[in-house]
């Protein structure tokens, strides 16, 4: 019976958990109802003196971690093995056990192993971050660390956010084919990302790059260049100018974090016009589309989604960024939209990543129809980015 085999597998999991011999449990072959979920990794942790199962849910564009005590965790594993996942692999210090389900039939195979150590269960150990050394001049200049090189208490969130941004952007930059990519950060501000990314690429990844922070405030440009010189970052410079007026020719990557409203579109336009391999933007404010939705004639079935101000604001964000992604696809980019930092740090936490992959002309009519249908549904006359690109 499949129920008995599932309980046999769960019994092995519980025994390994109790004996501290659990190395890893992986569930794969998902066929449930949750969109984009691919697999789950499970391990044992000890958090604040309590033993827990730590679940890492791997989605198409993000990972989510949930920690659960044993009764809750085992109950959820039982449901997952019965209804949602076709396979599981349990690794312990003493044996491996595979689980395969085909309809009502379940097959379990156990293989003995030797010489395998269990991983640490300490959940409170230091995290592996790209910026492992904090005694850097630029971190002090940006008020992230004190004179002693220790991260300030009031800058812990910012430091975590910077590390997360480097985790995301470094692989994207490393995937660019140019020997020395030219990266433009539009609306760079103080250059948090620019300094951290340059430091990581130059000193950890051994991937030389030129990074230019474009900023309209002269004081920030002056301070940024002084700090770059003090840090010995010869390939990092800051230049004055607005996004739309800056000459982006030759850019391999165009980045804009929290450029307000249509300034995000200016950055996308500059990236497309330059033929950049990578365009990555974290939008902020969506006023242009919201005003059109308020004044336009959206589909009547959307009334309950648009008649409340907070709902209208969220729908405007969704429509604006969905149209941006479609317009990027129209110009030969593969796009992803995902949450890149926790909303505990900033509510404007969606990132649009577009990588050029030669899609120009492919399914062009279908994409144009999607754009037109979306605008018609929400009462939008024209997206600002369309006007920039002459669509």
C-alpha positions as CSV (number, residue, x, y, z in Angstrom):
1,X,0.0,0.0,0.0
2,X,1.3,3.5,-0.9
3,X,0.2,4.8,2.5
4,X,2.4,2.3,4.3
5,X,5.4,3.1,2.1
6,X,5.0,6.8,2.7
7,X,4.9,6.2,6.5
8,X,8.0,4.0,6.1
9,X,9.9,6.9,4.4
10,X,8.7,9.4,6.9
11,X,9.8,7.1,9.8
12,X,13.3,7.1,8.3
13,X,13.2,11.0,8.1
14,X,12.0,11.3,11.7
15,X,14.7,8.8,13.0
16,X,17.5,10.7,11.2
17,X,16.2,14.0,12.5
18,X,16.1,12.7,16.1
19,X,19.5,11.1,15.9
20,X,21.2,14.1,14.3
21,X,22.1,12.0,11.2
22,X,20.0,13.9,8.7
23,X,22.2,15.4,5.9
24,X,19.5,16.5,3.4
25,X,16.0,15.7,2.1
26,X,15.0,16.8,-1.4
27,X,11.5,16.6,-2.9
28,X,11.2,16.9,-6.7
29,X,8.7,16.1,-9.5
30,X,6.2,18.7,-8.3
31,X,2.7,18.5,-9.8
32,X,0.6,20.5,-7.4
33,X,-1.4,23.7,-7.9
34,X,1.2,26.3,-6.7
35,X,2.6,28.2,-9.7
36,X,6.3,28.0,-10.5
37,X,7.2,25.8,-7.5
38,X,10.0,23.4,-8.7
39,X,11.4,21.5,-5.7
40,X,11.9,21.6,-1.9
41,X,15.1,21.1,0.1
42,X,14.8,20.2,3.8
43,X,17.4,20.2,6.5
44,X,17.6,20.3,10.3
45,X,18.4,23.5,12.2
46,X,18.6,24.5,15.8
47,X,17.2,28.1,16.2
48,X,17.2,29.6,19.7
49,X,17.6,26.2,21.3
50,X,14.7,24.6,19.3
51,X,15.2,21.8,16.8
52,X,13.3,22.5,13.5
53,X,12.9,21.4,10.0
54,X,14.0,24.1,7.6
55,X,12.2,24.0,4.2
56,X,13.6,25.9,1.2
57,X,10.9,26.2,-1.5
58,X,12.6,26.7,-4.9
59,X,10.4,28.7,-7.3
60,X,11.2,29.7,-10.8
61,X,12.6,33.1,-9.8
62,X,12.9,33.0,-6.0
63,X,13.5,30.9,-3.0
64,X,11.4,31.0,0.2
65,X,12.5,29.5,3.5
66,X,10.1,28.3,6.2
67,X,11.1,26.7,9.5
68,X,8.7,24.3,11.2
69,X,8.7,22.2,14.4
70,X,8.6,18.4,13.8
71,X,4.8,17.6,14.1
72,X,3.9,20.4,11.6
73,X,6.8,19.5,9.3
74,X,6.1,15.8,9.2
75,X,2.4,16.5,8.5
76,X,3.3,18.7,5.6
77,X,5.8,16.2,4.3
78,X,3.1,13.5,4.4
79,X,0.7,15.6,2.2
80,X,3.6,16.5,-0.1
81,X,4.6,12.9,-0.7
82,X,1.0,11.7,-1.1
83,X,-0.3,14.3,-3.4
84,X,2.3,16.8,-4.7
85,X,5.7,15.4,-5.3
86,X,6.6,12.3,-7.3
87,X,10.1,11.7,-5.9
88,X,12.2,12.4,-2.8
89,X,15.8,11.7,-1.8
90,X,16.8,11.3,1.8
91,X,20.5,11.5,2.7
92,X,21.8,10.6,6.1
93,X,25.2,9.8,7.6
94,X,24.4,6.1,7.5
95,X,22.2,5.5,4.4
96,X,20.5,7.1,1.3
97,X,16.8,6.4,0.7
98,X,15.0,7.2,-2.5
99,X,11.2,7.6,-2.8
100,X,9.4,7.2,-6.2
101,X,5.6,7.5,-6.6
102,X,3.7,6.6,-9.8
103,X,0.0,7.0,-9.2
104,X,-0.8,4.7,-6.2
105,X,2.4,2.8,-6.6
106,X,5.4,3.7,-4.4
107,X,8.9,2.4,-4.6
108,X,11.5,2.9,-1.9
109,X,15.2,1.9,-2.2
110,X,17.7,2.1,0.6
111,X,21.5,2.2,0.2
112,X,24.0,2.0,3.0
113,X,26.8,4.6,3.1
114,X,29.9,5.2,5.2
115,X,32.1,8.1,6.3
116,X,29.6,10.9,5.7
117,X,29.3,13.7,8.3
118,X,26.2,15.6,9.2
119,X,26.2,19.3,8.5
120,X,26.0,21.9,11.2
121,X,22.6,22.6,12.5
122,X,23.5,26.0,14.0
123,X,21.1,28.5,12.4
124,X,22.7,31.4,14.1
125,X,26.2,31.1,12.5
126,X,27.7,33.9,10.4
127,X,26.1,34.2,7.0
128,X,28.2,33.7,3.8
129,X,27.9,37.1,2.2
130,X,29.7,38.5,-0.9
131,X,31.1,41.4,1.2
132,X,32.8,39.3,3.8
133,X,35.4,42.0,4.7
134,X,33.9,45.1,6.2
135,X,37.1,47.1,6.8
136,X,36.8,49.0,3.5
137,X,37.1,52.8,3.0
138,X,33.9,53.0,0.9
139,X,31.8,51.2,3.6
140,X,32.9,53.8,6.1
141,X,32.3,56.7,3.6
142,X,28.8,55.4,3.0
143,X,28.1,55.3,6.8
144,X,27.7,51.5,6.7
145,X,30.6,50.9,9.1
146,X,32.2,52.9,11.9
147,X,35.9,53.8,12.1
148,X,36.6,50.3,13.6
149,X,35.3,48.7,10.4
150,X,32.3,47.1,12.2
151,X,28.9,47.4,10.6
152,X,26.9,50.0,12.5
153,X,23.8,48.9,14.3
154,X,21.6,51.3,12.4
155,X,23.1,50.1,9.0
156,X,22.6,46.4,9.4
157,X,19.5,46.3,7.1
158,X,21.3,48.4,4.5
159,X,24.3,46.1,4.6
160,X,22.1,43.0,4.1
161,X,20.3,44.8,1.3
162,X,23.6,45.7,-0.4
163,X,24.9,42.1,-0.1
164,X,21.6,40.8,-1.6
165,X,21.9,43.1,-4.5
166,X,25.5,41.9,-5.2
167,X,24.3,38.3,-5.0
168,X,21.8,39.1,-7.8
169,X,23.7,41.4,-10.0
170,X,27.2,39.8,-10.0
171,X,26.1,36.6,-11.8
172,X,24.2,38.7,-14.4
173,X,27.3,40.8,-15.0
174,X,29.5,37.8,-15.2
175,X,27.3,36.3,-17.9
176,X,27.9,39.2,-20.2
177,X,30.2,38.2,-23.0
178,X,32.3,41.4,-23.2
179,X,35.8,41.1,-21.8
180,X,35.4,44.2,-19.7
181,X,31.7,45.1,-19.5
182,X,30.7,48.8,-19.4
183,X,28.0,49.1,-16.7
184,X,25.8,52.2,-16.3
185,X,24.0,52.8,-13.0
186,X,21.4,55.4,-13.9
187,X,20.4,57.7,-11.0
188,X,23.2,56.2,-8.9
189,X,22.7,58.3,-5.8
190,X,25.5,57.6,-3.2
191,X,26.5,54.5,-5.3
192,X,25.9,51.8,-2.7
193,X,25.5,49.1,-5.4
194,X,28.3,50.5,-7.6
195,X,30.9,50.3,-4.8
196,X,29.9,46.9,-3.6
197,X,29.5,45.4,-7.1
198,X,32.9,46.8,-8.2
199,X,34.6,45.5,-5.1
200,X,33.1,42.0,-5.6
201,X,33.9,41.8,-9.3
202,X,37.4,43.1,-9.0
203,X,38.6,41.5,-5.8
204,X,36.5,38.3,-5.4
205,X,35.2,37.2,-8.9
206,X,38.3,38.5,-10.8
207,X,36.0,39.9,-13.4
208,X,37.2,43.4,-14.5
209,X,34.4,45.9,-15.4
210,X,34.0,49.6,-15.8
211,X,31.1,51.0,-13.7
212,X,29.8,54.5,-14.3
213,X,27.3,56.0,-11.8
214,X,25.2,58.6,-13.5
215,X,23.8,61.2,-11.0
216,X,22.4,64.6,-11.5
217,X,23.4,65.9,-8.0
218,X,27.0,67.4,-8.3
219,X,27.8,66.9,-4.6
220,X,27.1,63.1,-4.8
221,X,29.2,62.9,-8.0
222,X,32.1,64.6,-6.3
223,X,31.9,62.5,-3.2
224,X,31.6,59.3,-5.2
225,X,34.7,60.0,-7.2
226,X,36.7,60.9,-4.1
227,X,35.7,57.7,-2.4
228,X,36.4,55.6,-5.5
229,X,39.9,57.1,-5.7
230,X,40.5,56.6,-2.0
231,X,39.4,52.9,-2.4
232,X,41.7,52.4,-5.4
233,X,38.8,51.6,-7.7
234,X,40.2,52.9,-11.0
235,X,37.3,51.5,-13.0
236,X,34.6,53.1,-11.0
237,X,33.6,56.7,-11.8
238,X,30.7,59.0,-11.3
239,X,29.5,61.4,-13.9
240,X,26.9,64.2,-13.8
241,X,23.8,64.2,-15.9
242,X,20.2,63.1,-16.2
243,X,19.2,59.7,-17.4
244,X,17.6,60.8,-20.6
245,X,20.3,63.2,-21.6
246,X,23.3,60.9,-20.8
247,X,25.0,59.2,-23.8
248,X,24.7,55.5,-23.1
249,X,26.4,54.4,-26.3
250,X,28.5,51.3,-25.8
251,X,26.8,50.2,-22.5
252,X,26.8,46.5,-21.9
253,X,24.5,46.8,-18.9
254,X,22.1,49.5,-17.8
255,X,20.9,49.5,-14.2
256,X,18.4,51.8,-12.4
257,X,17.4,51.2,-8.8
258,X,14.3,53.2,-7.6
259,X,14.4,55.8,-10.4
260,X,11.0,57.5,-9.8
261,X,8.1,57.0,-12.2
262,X,9.1,57.5,-15.8
263,X,12.8,57.9,-15.0
264,X,12.8,54.1,-14.9
265,X,11.5,54.1,-18.5
266,X,14.2,56.6,-19.5
267,X,16.8,54.0,-18.2
268,X,15.1,51.2,-20.1
269,X,15.0,53.3,-23.3
270,X,18.7,54.1,-22.9
271,X,19.5,50.4,-22.5
272,X,17.4,49.3,-25.5
273,X,18.9,52.1,-27.7
274,X,22.4,51.1,-26.7
275,X,21.7,47.5,-27.4
276,X,22.8,46.6,-23.9
277,X,23.1,42.9,-23.1
278,X,21.5,43.5,-19.7
279,X,18.9,45.9,-18.5
280,X,17.9,45.7,-14.8
281,X,15.5,48.2,-13.1
282,X,13.8,48.4,-9.7
283,X,10.9,50.7,-10.4
284,X,9.7,53.3,-8.0
285,X,6.3,55.1,-8.3
286,X,3.9,54.4,-11.1
287,X,2.1,57.7,-11.5
288,X,2.0,58.0,-15.3
289,X,-0.1,54.8,-15.8
290,X,-2.2,55.4,-12.6
291,X,-3.3,58.8,-13.9
292,X,-4.4,57.2,-17.2
293,X,-6.3,54.5,-15.4
294,X,-8.1,57.0,-13.3
295,X,-9.1,59.1,-16.4
296,X,-9.6,56.3,-18.8
297,X,-12.3,53.7,-19.4
298,X,-11.1,50.4,-18.0
299,X,-13.0,47.1,-18.4
300,X,-16.2,47.2,-16.2
301,X,-15.3,43.8,-14.6
302,X,-12.3,45.5,-13.0
303,X,-14.4,48.0,-11.0
304,X,-13.8,46.2,-7.6
305,X,-10.1,46.2,-8.3
306,X,-9.9,49.8,-9.1
307,X,-12.5,51.7,-7.1
308,X,-10.4,51.7,-3.9
309,X,-7.3,53.8,-3.9
310,X,-4.9,51.2,-2.5
311,X,-6.1,48.6,-5.0
312,X,-5.8,51.1,-7.9
313,X,-2.2,51.9,-6.8
314,X,-1.2,48.2,-6.8
315,X,-2.9,47.5,-10.1
316,X,-1.1,50.5,-11.6
317,X,2.2,49.1,-10.4
318,X,1.4,45.7,-11.9
319,X,0.2,47.1,-15.3
320,X,3.1,49.5,-15.6
321,X,5.7,46.9,-15.0
322,X,3.9,44.2,-17.0
323,X,3.9,46.6,-20.0
324,X,7.6,47.4,-19.5
325,X,8.4,43.6,-19.6
326,X,6.4,43.2,-22.7
327,X,8.0,46.1,-24.4
328,X,11.4,44.7,-23.5
329,X,10.4,41.4,-25.0
330,X,9.3,43.2,-28.2
331,X,12.9,44.5,-28.5
332,X,14.6,41.1,-28.2
333,X,15.0,40.6,-24.4
334,X,14.1,37.7,-22.2
335,X,12.5,39.2,-19.1
336,X,12.0,38.2,-15.4
337,X,10.2,40.1,-12.7
338,X,10.7,39.2,-9.1
339,X,11.1,40.4,-5.6
340,X,14.8,41.1,-5.0
341,X,14.9,42.3,-1.4
342,X,12.4,41.9,1.5
343,X,9.6,44.5,1.8
344,X,10.9,45.0,5.3
345,X,13.7,47.0,3.7
346,X,11.7,48.8,1.0
347,X,8.2,48.4,-0.3
348,X,9.5,49.1,-3.8
349,X,11.2,45.8,-4.1
350,X,10.4,44.4,-7.5
351,X,13.2,43.9,-10.0
352,X,12.8,43.7,-13.8
353,X,15.7,41.8,-15.3
354,X,16.0,41.8,-19.1
355,X,18.7,39.8,-20.9
356,X,19.2,40.2,-24.7
357,X,18.8,36.9,-26.4
358,X,18.0,37.7,-30.1
359,X,14.3,37.6,-29.9
360,X,13.8,40.6,-32.2
361,X,11.0,40.0,-34.6
362,X,10.0,36.7,-33.0
363,X,6.3,36.6,-32.1
364,X,6.3,40.4,-32.6
365,X,2.6,40.5,-33.6
366,X,1.6,38.4,-30.6
367,X,3.5,40.7,-28.2
368,X,2.0,43.8,-29.8
369,X,-1.4,42.3,-29.3
370,X,-0.7,41.6,-25.6
371,X,0.4,45.2,-25.1
372,X,-2.7,46.5,-26.9
373,X,-5.1,44.2,-25.0
374,X,-3.6,45.1,-21.6
375,X,-3.9,48.8,-22.3
376,X,-7.5,48.4,-23.5
377,X,-8.5,46.4,-20.4
378,X,-7.1,49.0,-18.0
379,X,-8.0,52.1,-19.9
380,X,-4.4,53.1,-20.7
381,X,-3.9,55.2,-23.8
382,X,-0.1,55.0,-24.1
383,X,2.8,53.9,-21.9
384,X,5.5,56.5,-21.7
385,X,8.1,54.0,-22.8
386,X,6.1,53.4,-26.0
387,X,6.4,57.1,-26.8
388,X,10.2,57.1,-26.1
389,X,10.6,54.2,-28.5
390,X,8.2,55.5,-31.2
391,X,5.7,52.6,-30.9
